[in-house]
Each structure stands twice: as C-alpha cells, then as structure tokens.
Amino acid sequence: MKSDEVVKNKIQINRRIQTEYLMNNILDKDFQAMLFPLSCIRKTCKNVLRLNRASLRKMSAFGVFELDATFPLRLLSIIVTYVVVLLQFAFLT
C-alpha cells in the first residue's frame, strides 16, 4: 500500500510541476487572466452544489414546533378544524 501512495504522490507532484511550467512559460498572460476567473467560478459552483446536497435543518420556534414551508398550511388546517368544532357546538342548541 505504501508504494502505491508514494507513486501517486510523485505523479501528483509531477503534474503540478508540469502545470506550473505550462502556466509560466508557454501560455500568454491574457490566457492566464482568463483561466483564473474560470477556476473561481468552478470553485463557487462546486460550493453551491455541495451546500445544496447538505441536509437543511428546519427552523424551530423555541422547540415547540418547526417552521418550514408547510407551516402555513398546517396552521390553516388547525384553524379550520377549530372553527368547525365551534360551529358544531353553536348549532347544537
């Protein structure tokens, strides 16, 4: 296992050296200036995708109930149920 890791590390170092040589000696400055914003955009996109994959925690109102997108619908259903029960008691007499 150790020899595989050493070989992989050497390959990575060799690639980095070749990339640095390419950037410093072959490519012109305008092309280098174009590459840096692209790498920033790629990094930003990867971060956004990673955040979207992460599980989102729901907000909590003092631990009593959770506030999420379904909260208004649940609140409306509780209010309607309460009104129906009150109407049933009102028409009972």
N, CA, C and O atoms as a GROMACS GRO file, in nm:
protein
  372
    1MET      N    1   0.081  -0.119   0.000
    1MET     CA    2   0.000   0.000   0.000
    1MET      C    3   0.086   0.126   0.000
    1MET      O    4   0.055   0.222  -0.070
    2LYS      N    5   0.191   0.126   0.076
    2LYS     CA    6   0.275   0.244   0.087
    2LYS      C    7   0.338   0.280  -0.047
    2LYS      O    8   0.349   0.398  -0.082
    3SER      N    9   0.380   0.180  -0.122
    3SER     CA   10   0.443   0.208  -0.251
    3SER      C   11   0.343   0.271  -0.348
    3SER      O   12   0.380   0.358  -0.427
    4ASP      N   13   0.217   0.228  -0.343
    4ASP     CA   14   0.114   0.288  -0.428
    4ASP      C   15   0.094   0.436  -0.394
    4ASP      O   16   0.080   0.520  -0.483
    5GLU      N   17   0.092   0.465  -0.265
    5GLU     CA   18   0.074   0.604  -0.222
    5GLU      C   19   0.193   0.690  -0.264
    5GLU      O   20   0.175   0.805  -0.305
    6VAL      N   21   0.313   0.635  -0.256
    6VAL     CA   22   0.433   0.709  -0.296
    6VAL      C   23   0.427   0.739  -0.445
    6VAL      O   24   0.460   0.849  -0.488
    7VAL      N   25   0.386   0.641  -0.523
    7VAL     CA   26   0.377   0.660  -0.668
    7VAL      C   27   0.271   0.766  -0.701
    7VAL      O   28   0.294   0.852  -0.786
    8LYS      N   29   0.155   0.759  -0.634
    8LYS     CA   30   0.050   0.858  -0.658
    8LYS      C   31   0.098   0.998  -0.621
    8LYS      O   32   0.071   1.094  -0.694
    9ASN      N   33   0.169   1.010  -0.510
    9ASN     CA   34   0.221   1.141  -0.469
    9ASN      C   35   0.321   1.196  -0.571
    9ASN      O   36   0.320   1.315  -0.602
   10LYS      N   37   0.407   1.108  -0.622
   10LYS     CA   38   0.505   1.151  -0.722
   10LYS      C   39   0.436   1.195  -0.850
   10LYS      O   40   0.476   1.293  -0.913
   11ILE      N   41   0.332   1.124  -0.889
   11ILE     CA   42   0.257   1.161  -1.010
   11ILE      C   43   0.191   1.297  -0.990
   11ILE      O   44   0.194   1.381  -1.080
   12GLN      N   45   0.131   1.318  -0.872
   12GLN     CA   46   0.066   1.446  -0.845
   12GLN      C   47   0.168   1.561  -0.847
   12GLN      O   48   0.142   1.667  -0.903
   13ILE      N   49   0.283   1.538  -0.786
   13ILE     CA   50   0.387   1.641  -0.785
   13ILE      C   51   0.435   1.670  -0.926
   13ILE      O   52   0.455   1.786  -0.963
   14ASN      N   53   0.452   1.565  -1.006
   14ASN     CA   54   0.495   1.582  -1.145
   14ASN      C   55   0.392   1.662  -1.224
   14ASN      O   56   0.429   1.748  -1.303
   15ARG      N   57   0.263   1.634  -1.205
   15ARG     CA   58   0.158   1.708  -1.273
   15ARG      C   59   0.158   1.855  -1.232
   15ARG      O   60   0.142   1.944  -1.316
   16ARG      N   61   0.178   1.880  -1.104
   16ARG     CA   62   0.183   2.018  -1.057
   16ARG      C   63   0.300   2.094  -1.119
   16ARG      O   64   0.286   2.210  -1.158
   17ILE      N   65   0.415   2.028  -1.127
   17ILE     CA   66   0.532   2.092  -1.186
   17ILE      C   67   0.508   2.121  -1.334
   17ILE      O   68   0.541   2.229  -1.383
   18GLN      N   69   0.450   2.024  -1.405
   18GLN     CA   70   0.422   2.045  -1.547
   18GLN      C   71   0.320   2.157  -1.567
   18GLN      O   72   0.334   2.238  -1.658
   19THR      N   73   0.218   2.162  -1.483
   19THR     CA   74   0.117   2.267  -1.494
   19THR      C   75   0.179   2.404  -1.468
   19THR      O   76   0.150   2.500  -1.538
   20GLU      N   77   0.263   2.411  -1.366
   20GLU     CA   78   0.330   2.538  -1.335
   20GLU      C   79   0.420   2.582  -1.450
   20GLU      O   80   0.422   2.699  -1.486
   21TYR      N   81   0.493   2.487  -1.506
   21TYR     CA   82   0.579   2.519  -1.620
   21TYR      C   83   0.495   2.569  -1.737
   21TYR      O   84   0.531   2.668  -1.802
   22LEU      N   85   0.383   2.502  -1.763
   22LEU     CA   86   0.294   2.542  -1.872
   22LEU      C   87   0.241   2.683  -1.848
   22LEU      O   88   0.240   2.765  -1.940
   23MET      N   89   0.197   2.711  -1.727
   23MET     CA   90   0.141   2.843  -1.697
   23MET      C   91   0.247   2.952  -1.706
   23MET      O   92   0.218   3.062  -1.753
   24ASN      N   93   0.368   2.924  -1.661
   24ASN     CA   94   0.472   3.027  -1.656
   24ASN      C   95   0.541   3.049  -1.789
   24ASN      O   96   0.580   3.162  -1.820
   25ASN      N   97   0.558   2.947  -1.869
   25ASN     CA   98   0.644   2.958  -1.986
   25ASN      C   99   0.572   2.954  -2.120
   25ASN      O  100   0.618   3.015  -2.216
   26ILE      N  101   0.464   2.884  -2.128
   26ILE     CA  102   0.401   2.864  -2.259
   26ILE      C  103   0.284   2.957  -2.282
   26ILE      O  104   0.276   3.022  -2.386
   27LEU      N  105   0.193   2.965  -2.187
   27LEU     CA  106   0.072   3.042  -2.207
   27LEU      C  107   0.098   3.191  -2.193
   27LEU      O  108   0.178   3.234  -2.110
   28ASP      N  109   0.032   3.268  -2.274
   28ASP     CA  110   0.048   3.413  -2.263
   28ASP      C  111  -0.034   3.467  -2.145
   28ASP      O  112  -0.118   3.396  -2.090
   29LYS      N  113  -0.009   3.588  -2.109
   29LYS     CA  114  -0.069   3.648  -1.990
   29LYS      C  115  -0.220   3.665  -2.003
   29LYS      O  116  -0.292   3.654  -1.905
   30ASP      N  117  -0.268   3.693  -2.124
   30ASP     CA  118  -0.412   3.710  -2.143
   30ASP      C  119  -0.487   3.579  -2.116
   30ASP      O  120  -0.593   3.579  -2.054
   31PHE      N  121  -0.429   3.469  -2.163
   31PHE     CA  122  -0.492   3.339  -2.140
   31PHE      C  123  -0.489   3.303  -1.992
   31PHE      O  124  -0.585   3.246  -1.940
   32GLN      N  125  -0.380   3.336  -1.923
   32GLN     CA  126  -0.373   3.312  -1.779
   32GLN      C  127  -0.480   3.392  -1.707
   32GLN      O  128  -0.544   3.342  -1.614
   33ALA      N  129  -0.500   3.516  -1.748
   33ALA     CA  130  -0.601   3.601  -1.685
   33ALA      C  131  -0.741   3.545  -1.708
   33ALA      O  132  -0.829   3.561  -1.624
   34MET      N  133  -0.762   3.478  -1.823
   34MET     CA  134  -0.892   3.416  -1.848
   34MET      C  135  -0.913   3.292  -1.763
   34MET      O  136  -1.026   3.265  -1.723
   35LEU      N  137  -0.808   3.218  -1.734
   35LEU     CA  138  -0.822   3.093  -1.660
   35LEU      C  139  -0.856   3.116  -1.512
   35LEU      O  140  -0.932   3.038  -1.454
   36PHE      N  141  -0.802   3.219  -1.452
   36PHE     CA  142  -0.823   3.237  -1.309
   36PHE      C  143  -0.968   3.264  -1.274
   36PHE      O  144  -1.017   3.205  -1.178
   37PRO      N  145  -1.041   3.350  -1.348
   37PRO     CA  146  -1.183   3.365  -1.316
   37PRO      C  147  -1.261   3.236  -1.337
   37PRO      O  148  -1.355   3.208  -1.262
   38LEU      N  149  -1.224   3.157  -1.438
   38LEU     CA  150  -1.293   3.031  -1.460
   38LEU      C  151  -1.274   2.937  -1.342
   38LEU      O  152  -1.368   2.867  -1.304
   39SER      N  153  -1.154   2.934  -1.284
   39SER     CA  154  -1.132   2.847  -1.169
   39SER      C  155  -1.212   2.896  -1.048
   39SER      O  156  -1.260   2.816  -0.968
   40CYS      N  157  -1.226   3.028  -1.035
   40CYS     CA  158  -1.307   3.083  -0.926
   40CYS      C  159  -1.454   3.047  -0.944
   40CYS      O  160  -1.523   3.011  -0.849
   41ILE      N  161  -1.501   3.057  -1.068
   41ILE     CA  162  -1.640   3.022  -1.097
   41ILE      C  163  -1.663   2.874  -1.070
   41ILE      O  164  -1.765   2.837  -1.011
   42ARG      N  165  -1.571   2.790  -1.112
   42ARG     CA  166  -1.583   2.646  -1.088
   42ARG      C  167  -1.588   2.616  -0.939
   42ARG      O  168  -1.668   2.534  -0.894
   43LYS      N  169  -1.502   2.682  -0.863
   43LYS     CA  170  -1.499   2.660  -0.718
   43LYS      C  171  -1.630   2.705  -0.654
   43LYS      O  172  -1.684   2.637  -0.567
   44THR      N  173  -1.681   2.819  -0.698
   44THR     CA  174  -1.807   2.869  -0.645
   44THR      C  175  -1.922   2.774  -0.678
   44THR      O  176  -2.006   2.746  -0.592
   45CYS      N  177  -1.925   2.724  -0.801
   45CYS     CA  178  -2.030   2.630  -0.841
   45CYS      C  179  -2.023   2.502  -0.758
   45CYS      O  180  -2.126   2.449  -0.716
   46LYS      N  181  -1.903   2.452  -0.736
   46LYS     CA  182  -1.889   2.332  -0.655
   46LYS      C  183  -1.937   2.356  -0.512
   46LYS      O  184  -2.000   2.268  -0.453
   47ASN      N  185  -1.908   2.473  -0.458
   47ASN     CA  186  -1.953   2.504  -0.322
   47ASN      C  187  -2.105   2.513  -0.315
   47ASN      O  188  -2.165   2.467  -0.217
   48VAL      N  189  -2.167   2.571  -0.417
   48VAL     CA  190  -2.313   2.580  -0.418
   48VAL      C  191  -2.375   2.442  -0.427
   48VAL      O  192  -2.471   2.412  -0.356
   49LEU      N  193  -2.321   2.357  -0.514
   49LEU     CA  194  -2.373   2.221  -0.525
   49LEU      C  195  -2.356   2.144  -0.395
   49LEU      O  196  -2.444   2.068  -0.355
   50ARG      N  197  -2.242   2.163  -0.330
   50ARG     CA  198  -2.218   2.093  -0.203
   50ARG      C  199  -2.317   2.140  -0.096
   50ARG      O  200  -2.366   2.059  -0.018
   51LEU      N  201  -2.345   2.269  -0.093
   51LEU     CA  202  -2.441   2.319   0.004
   51LEU      C  203  -2.582   2.269  -0.024
   51LEU      O  204  -2.658   2.243   0.069
   52ASN      N  205  -2.617   2.254  -0.151
   52ASN     CA  206  -2.749   2.202  -0.185
   52ASN      C  207  -2.763   2.055  -0.147
   52ASN      O  208  -2.872   2.010  -0.112
   53ARG      N  209  -2.654   1.980  -0.153
   53ARG     CA  210  -2.660   1.840  -0.114
   53ARG      C  211  -2.670   1.823   0.036
   53ARG      O  212  -2.721   1.722   0.084
   54ALA      N  213  -2.621   1.920   0.111
   54ALA     CA  214  -2.623   1.910   0.256
   54ALA      C  215  -2.767   1.912   0.305
   54ALA      O  216  -2.853   1.977   0.245
   55SER      N  217  -2.792   1.842   0.412
   55SER     CA  218  -2.927   1.840   0.467
   55SER      C  219  -2.956   1.972   0.536
   55SER      O  220  -2.875   2.023   0.613
   56LEU      N  221  -3.071   2.026   0.508
   56LEU     CA  222  -3.109   2.153   0.566
   56LEU      C  223  -3.180   2.128   0.699
   56LEU      O  224  -3.265   2.039   0.711
   57ARG      N  225  -3.145   2.206   0.797
   57ARG     CA  226  -3.210   2.196   0.926
   57ARG      C  227  -3.331   2.286   0.926
   57ARG      O  228  -3.326   2.399   0.875
   58LYS      N  229  -3.440   2.238   0.983
   58LYS     CA  230  -3.560   2.319   0.990
   58LYS      C  231  -3.549   2.415   1.107
   58LYS      O  232  -3.490   2.383   1.210
   59MET      N  233  -3.608   2.532   1.090
   59MET     CA  234  -3.609   2.628   1.199
   59MET      C  235  -3.712   2.584   1.302
   59MET      O  236  -3.814   2.524   1.269
   60SER      N  237  -3.683   2.614   1.425
   60SER     CA  238  -3.772   2.574   1.532
   60SER      C  239  -3.812   2.697   1.612
   60SER      O  240  -3.730   2.784   1.639
   61ALA      N  241  -3.940   2.702   1.651
   61ALA     CA  242  -3.990   2.811   1.734
   61ALA      C  243  -3.984   2.766   1.880
   61ALA      O  244  -4.079   2.710   1.933
   62PHE      N  245  -3.871   2.792   1.941
   62PHE     CA  246  -3.846   2.756   2.081
   62PHE      C  247  -3.868   2.608   2.107
   62PHE      O  248  -3.905   2.570   2.218
   63GLY      N  249  -3.848   2.525   2.008
   63GLY     CA  250  -3.862   2.380   2.024
   63GLY      C  251  -4.006   2.333   2.031
   63GLY      O  252  -4.030   2.214   2.047
   64VAL      N  253  -4.103   2.424   2.019
   64VAL     CA  254  -4.244   2.386   2.027
   64VAL      C  255  -4.292   2.327   1.895
   64VAL      O  256  -4.355   2.222   1.894
   65PHE      N  257  -4.261   2.395   1.784
   65PHE     CA  258  -4.298   2.344   1.652
   65PHE      C  259  -4.195   2.392   1.551
   65PHE      O  260  -4.121   2.487   1.575
   66GLU      N  261  -4.192   2.324   1.439
   66GLU     CA  262  -4.095   2.357   1.336
   66GLU      C  263  -4.154   2.453   1.235
   66GLU      O  264  -4.270   2.442   1.196
   67LEU      N  265  -4.072   2.548   1.193
   67LEU     CA  266  -4.114   2.644   1.091
   67LEU      C  267  -4.052   2.604   0.958
   67LEU      O  268  -3.930   2.611   0.940
   68ASP      N  269  -4.136   2.562   0.865
   68ASP     CA  270  -4.089   2.528   0.732
   68ASP      C  271  -4.195   2.568   0.630
   68ASP      O  272  -4.287   2.642   0.664
   69ALA      N  273  -4.183   2.521   0.509
   69ALA     CA  274  -4.275   2.563   0.403
   69ALA      C  275  -4.417   2.514   0.427
   69ALA      O  276  -4.512   2.574   0.376
   70THR      N  277  -4.434   2.406   0.502
   70THR     CA  278  -4.569   2.353   0.525
   70THR      C  279  -4.638   2.417   0.645
   70THR      O  280  -4.753   2.385   0.674
   71PHE      N  281  -4.570   2.505   0.716
   71PHE     CA  282  -4.627   2.565   0.836
   71PHE      C  283  -4.757   2.640   0.810
   71PHE      O  284  -4.853   2.619   0.884
   72PRO      N  285  -4.767   2.728   0.708
   72PRO     CA  286  -4.894   2.798   0.686
   72PRO      C  287  -5.011   2.704   0.659
   72PRO      O  288  -5.122   2.728   0.705
   73LEU      N  289  -4.986   2.597   0.585
   73LEU     CA  290  -5.093   2.500   0.556
   73LEU      C  291  -5.137   2.428   0.682
   73LEU      O  292  -5.256   2.408   0.704
   74ARG      N  293  -5.041   2.388   0.765
   74ARG     CA  294  -5.076   2.323   0.891
   74ARG      C  295  -5.152   2.417   0.983
   74ARG      O  296  -5.247   2.375   1.050
   75LEU      N  297  -5.111   2.543   0.988
   75LEU     CA  298  -5.179   2.641   1.072
   75LEU      C  299  -5.322   2.663   1.024
   75LEU      O  300  -5.414   2.671   1.105
   76LEU      N  301  -5.340   2.673   0.893
   76LEU     CA  302  -5.474   2.689   0.836
   76LEU      C  303  -5.563   2.569   0.869
   76LEU      O  304  -5.680   2.586   0.902
   77SER      N  305  -5.509   2.449   0.860
   77SER     CA  306  -5.590   2.330   0.891
   77SER      C  307  -5.630   2.327   1.038
   77SER      O  308  -5.741   2.283   1.070
   78ILE      N  309  -5.543   2.372   1.128
   78ILE     CA  310  -5.578   2.376   1.270
   78ILE      C  311  -5.688   2.479   1.295
   78ILE      O  312  -5.781   2.453   1.371
   79ILE      N  313  -5.677   2.595   1.231
   79ILE     CA  314  -5.778   2.700   1.248
   79ILE      C  315  -5.914   2.654   1.195
   79ILE      O  316  -6.016   2.674   1.260
   80VAL      N  317  -5.916   2.592   1.078
   80VAL     CA  318  -6.041   2.544   1.018
   80VAL      C  319  -6.104   2.438   1.107
   80VAL      O  320  -6.225   2.440   1.128
   81THR      N  321  -6.026   2.347   1.159
   81THR     CA  322  -6.078   2.244   1.249
   81THR      C  323  -6.139   2.307   1.374
   81THR      O  324  -6.246   2.265   1.418
   82TYR      N  325  -6.072   2.407   1.430
   82TYR     CA  326  -6.120   2.474   1.549
   82TYR      C  327  -6.253   2.545   1.521
   82TYR      O  328  -6.345   2.540   1.602
   83VAL      N  329  -6.262   2.612   1.405
   83VAL     CA  330  -6.385   2.682   1.368
   83VAL      C  331  -6.500   2.582   1.348
   83VAL      O  332  -6.613   2.609   1.389
   84VAL      N  333  -6.472   2.470   1.285
   84VAL     CA  334  -6.576   2.367   1.263
   84VAL      C  335  -6.628   2.316   1.397
   84VAL      O  336  -6.748   2.299   1.414
   85VAL      N  337  -6.540   2.290   1.490
   85VAL     CA  338  -6.583   2.241   1.621
   85VAL      C  339  -6.667   2.348   1.692
   85VAL      O  340  -6.768   2.315   1.753
   86LEU      N  341  -6.626   2.474   1.685
   86LEU     CA  342  -6.704   2.582   1.747
   86LEU      C  343  -6.842   2.595   1.683
   86LEU      O  344  -6.941   2.616   1.753
   87LEU      N  345  -6.847   2.582   1.550
   87LEU     CA  346  -6.977   2.588   1.482
   87LEU      C  347  -7.067   2.471   1.522
   87LEU      O  348  -7.188   2.489   1.538
   88GLN      N  349  -7.011   2.354   1.539
   88GLN     CA  350  -7.091   2.239   1.581
   88GLN      C  351  -7.148   2.262   1.720
   88GLN      O  352  -7.264   2.229   1.744
   89PHE      N  353  -7.072   2.318   1.810
   89PHE     CA  354  -7.124   2.348   1.944
   89PHE      C  355  -7.229   2.460   1.938
   89PHE      O  356  -7.325   2.458   2.014
   90ALA      N  357  -7.211   2.556   1.849
   90ALA     CA  358  -7.306   2.665   1.838
   90ALA      C  359  -7.441   2.617   1.786
   90ALA      O  360  -7.545   2.663   1.834
   91PHE      N  361  -7.441   2.524   1.688
   91PHE     CA  362  -7.566   2.474   1.633
   91PHE      C  363  -7.622   2.356   1.710
   91PHE      O  364  -7.726   2.302   1.671
   92LEU      N  365  -7.557   2.313   1.816
   92LEU     CA  366  -7.604   2.201   1.896
   92LEU      C  367  -7.732   2.238   1.970
   92LEU      O  368  -7.820   2.154   1.988
   93THR      N  369  -7.743   2.361   2.012
   93THR     CA  370  -7.860   2.400   2.092
   93THR      C  371  -7.979   2.440   2.009
   93THR      O  372  -8.083   2.476   2.065
   0.00000   0.00000   0.00000
